[in-house]
Amino acid sequence: MTCRTMNIINILNSLSKSRPVFHSEADFQHSLAWAIHQQYPQAIIRLEYPKPSGKIEYVDLWIKRKRKIYGIELKYKTRKIHINFNKEDFYLLNQGAQDIGRYDFIKDIVRVEGFVNHYDNSEGWVILLTNDSLYYKKPKRIYTIDSDFRIHEGKTIKGNLNWAKNTALGTMHNREKTLNLKNEYNLKWQDYSNSIGYNLGLFRFLLLSIKK
């Protein structure tokens, strides 16, 4: 008998009410793990769990619930803003380098595809949470050095993805490899929170479900 899959959307929606903003990616990771624990107290949850590939790689969240295994990779990309929520100050940095951020997000998809392929009864999610609209808005220029890695609303990504031929070596440093996606993904962004009610206070997330 297979168990019903965890409802990650419900978990994120619930988390957004108590934690509309995070200090860092690690803060997001720990908060999501706790939210999962609250909704599924019998689940076994591990952070930075070593992947079964034999390489020195880790999945951000590894979850075992009944007979099913879940793997989650997270990204948290921010623009500079100060938010005070529940008398707690959040000073977010302007991370920039969106081209690299996009590459790393898609690399996470490749990793979770490998994770799901390893376990018979498994499912994975890759989540990007951001207040940077350059991730989800359609670019004005069609051809950019990271055109293959664009993840804006309505985009479809699949197959082999590469940097453009004129990409600077500095940009590609440690990211030269072609990213090979096994599945096809239609990208749909969703609102997460807007605790201050304007522009940079709006956080949106991209959630991809990964199955065999």
Secondary structure as GFF3:
##gff-version 3
##sequence-region A 1 212
A	DSSP	alpha_helix	8	18	.	.	.	ID=ss1
A	DSSP	alpha_helix	25	39	.	.	.	ID=ss2
A	DSSP	beta_strand	44	50	.	.	.	ID=ss3
A	DSSP	beta_strand	58	65	.	.	.	ID=ss4
A	DSSP	beta_strand	68	77	.	.	.	ID=ss5
A	DSSP	beta_strand	81	85	.	.	.	ID=ss6
A	DSSP	beta_strand	88	92	.	.	.	ID=ss7
A	DSSP	alpha_helix	98	118	.	.	.	ID=ss8
A	DSSP	beta_strand	122	130	.	.	.	ID=ss9
A	DSSP	three_ten_helix	147	149	.	.	.	ID=ss10
A	DSSP	beta_strand	156	161	.	.	.	ID=ss11
A	DSSP	alpha_helix	169	172	.	.	.	ID=ss12
A	DSSP	beta_strand	179	186	.	.	.	ID=ss13
A	DSSP	beta_strand	189	194	.	.	.	ID=ss14
A	DSSP	three_ten_helix	199	201	.	.	.	ID=ss15
A	DSSP	beta_strand	202	210	.	.	.	ID=ss16
###
